[in-house]
Amino acid sequence: EVADTDSIGILRIFSGFFIKRM
């Protein structure tokens, strides 16, 4: 559902930020 997609999108953005910080 939309909620699931939103959760995945936020997780992906967080992952990218974490990798960039590393």
For each residue, the residues with C-beta under 8 A, 3 or more apart:
1: 4 5
2: 5 6
3: 6 7
4: 1 7 8
5: 1 2 8 9
6: 2 3 9 10
7: 3 4 10 11
8: 4 5 11 12
9: 5 6 12 13
10: 6 7 13 14
11: 7 8 14 15
12: 8 9 15 16
13: 9 10 16 17
14: 10 11 17 18
15: 11 12 18 19
16: 12 13 19 20
17: 13 14 20 21
18: 14 15 21 22
19: 15 16 22
20: 16 17
21: 17 18
22: 18 19
